[in-house]
Structure formats: C-alpha cells, structure tokens
Amino acid sequence: MEDCEPPLFAFGIIADVQYADIDDGLNFKQTRKRYYRNSLKLLQKAIDSWNVENVKPNFILQLGDIVDGFNKKYDASQRALDTVLREFNHSPAVHHVWGNHEFYNFTRGALLSSVLNSKSNQQRSSDNDDFYAYHFSPAPNFRFVVLDAYDLSIIGREESSDKYQQSLKLLKDHNSNEDLNHPPVFSGLEQRFVKFNGGFSQDQLQWLDHVLSKADEMQEKVTVASHLPVHPLSTDPICLAWNYSEVLSLLQAHRSVICFIAGHDHDGGYHRDDSGIHHLTLEGVIETPPQSNAFGTVYVYEERMVLKGNGRMADRVLPYPRSLAEQCSI
Ligand SMILES: Nc1ncnc2c1ncn2[C@@H]1O[C@H](COP(=O)(O)OP(=O)(O)O)[C@@H](O)[C@H]1O
C-alpha cells in the first residue's frame, strides 16, 4: 500500500450517513442495527480525519442518503439536513449524490434549490435539466461523473410526469405486490424491482455516452458515482439499479472508465469486471457501530488509485484498466 511518489491528488468517500435525531433502530429485515444519532459523530470523525491528512482530499464524494427518511415523519427533514451540512462547513468541497432518502425528505425541486445541488456549482450545469447528473475534472486527465439513479423512479417524480408513469409501469411489469417496496422474489436479480430503487432515463444514458466519448478522446480517466450500484457482483442484487445492465454496457464500452462508486447497500461490496473497471460499493455509516467507522481516502496516481479505508472500509489498490503498471504487475 505504501507509495514513494506523492499522489497527483486525493478525494474522500463516504456513504449512507442517514442521520436522524432518534434512538438506534433496525433495518427493515431486523438484521442490522442502525445508529441514527451516532452517524453524525462518525461523519464528524471522518471530516476531522480528512482535515489532518498529509495529502488533504481535494473534495469529498458523498454517495447519498445523507439524512434518514424518518426525519420526514418527525417534521425534522430541514433541521437534520442543516445539522449534517454544518459539519461539511469544515471539510474540503463536497459533491453530493442523491439517494432514496433524499427523496423521502425533499421534493426534487427543493433538492435542486438546496446545498445538496452540487451540480449548480459546475460550469456545465445547464446541459441537462431533467436529471441531476454532471461531471467535473479536478486535475488534468481525470474526470468524475455524478449520476442520478432516481431519474426513473416513483419517489421524487411528480405523479403527473412521464417519468413517473414510465417508472410505475416498469415496476408493475416486474412486481405484482401491493407494496412495491416488497421485492417480487426472494433471490436473484429480479429483486431489484422495488420502489426504493430507480433507474437511468435514455436521455441520461445518452448524455453519459457523450461525456465518456469525449473523455475517451481526451485520454482521461473517469470515475463514475451513483447512489445505486450497477454490477450484480458488487452488491446484494436487491440494491441494483433497475436498468443496471444498460449502464454497465455503456461503461464497459468506454476505455476511459476506471471506477464506479456507489452506496445504498450498507454491507458494501467490491468487484472488478471483465473490462477491468472497479465497482466499489461503500459500507454505510448508518449501520456502523460507534467504535468503528466507514469512510475512505482515495489517492490518485498516474497508474492506479489507492483506497485507504477506515473501520469497516477495506484498503484497496485499484490499478487502471490497460495501464502500464498493471501489465508489469504492480
Ligand atoms: N422487504 C420489504 N418489504 C416491504 N418494505 C420494505 C422491504 N424492505 C424495505 N422496505 C421499505 O423500503 C424502504 C427502504 O428500505 P430501507 O431498508 O430503509 O432502505 P435503506 O437501506 O435505503 O434505508 C423503507 O420504507 C422500508 O420500510
């Protein structure tokens, strides 16, 4: 893991903080404890740690579900959001990804006019209006793309919208349960057709294709971030994006793509696909015991990235697909 050369830059990663000022509880299946108040403390510790690192992260990727849906029930959504965002006042710049819990608390319109809209800080913010996706380049030859995994969804879309109707039809075609959060089957890939997941519209896939084609041309290295994972071997399939295979094919068709980072599955996961793309699903802070943590710093080098994980998050070396270092074995 030790590298003699200094990294080109570094960035922080953290997922599923799901803060709420309520007592500890359990997930729906009652298999995992959730530490709603303590998640804020773990976020504070992560930020403190990033702030004292030798190579301070240029930015933080926050993979979504920053506040828990329970806040809505207690009319505490804005208070909880203000509380977590206050912590980020002391951190490097943050790129916020949107997850299902953002939509349990806020409408899409409210999110667009909130601090969670990191896209509004980007120059190219106006090239797509109907989904929350954007890209940025923090250093020459490196690009990051933030995707909207709830572009097709029945949470966060107005019932009157085409996207809502299209999403409802897709869900109902695969899930005949009255409660659409209840999976249609108990194992396998079809489990993903639940209301708490979503997908990517054709417009967003076209936009992504265009961004990645340009990155290929420029010989950039691209990391893509989304709340929902897109590789079945990087997650419990119940957490996959509905049209994960379309995104996966697109990523694999572009040589610029090196890494896909997601949240949502609090157990985390990792898989390197046949094209050499690393699929990292981050362990969720909300299900992390108080004495541990779940965040990381990714150090970016010419030929690889190195993830230094904390607590439940493992260290990993992530060589670039087709890189010289990989051919020579790292
Ligand atoms: N098997 C299930 N049947 C019915 N509802 C479920 C099921 N699993 C989850 N849910 C509901 O779906 C929503 C999201 O589930 P949850 O486990 O809280 O997701 P997250 O990991 O995003 O917090 C919650 O409202 C939860 O009650």
The ligand as an ORCA input file, in Angstrom:
! r2SCAN-3c Opt
* xyz 0 1
  N     -38.945     -6.412      2.126
  C     -39.581     -5.245      2.240
  N     -40.927     -5.196      2.187
  C     -41.585     -4.037      2.307
  N     -40.971     -2.853      2.509
  C     -39.630     -2.840      2.577
  C     -38.868     -4.028      2.436
  N     -37.549     -3.704      2.543
  C     -37.527     -2.370      2.730
  N     -38.754     -1.851      2.765
  C     -39.122     -0.442      2.926
  O     -38.477      0.263      1.903
  C     -37.933      1.481      2.381
  C     -36.472      1.484      2.227
  O     -35.941      0.418      2.981
  P     -34.684      0.573      3.888
  O     -34.227     -0.761      4.328
  O     -34.984      1.598      4.939
  O     -33.711      1.160      2.808
  P     -32.402      1.972      3.043
  O     -31.349      0.931      3.133
  O     -32.306      2.822      1.833
  O     -32.555      2.708      4.325
  C     -38.341      1.612      3.813
  O     -39.513      2.396      3.831
  C     -38.627      0.163      4.205
  O     -39.588      0.111      5.213
*
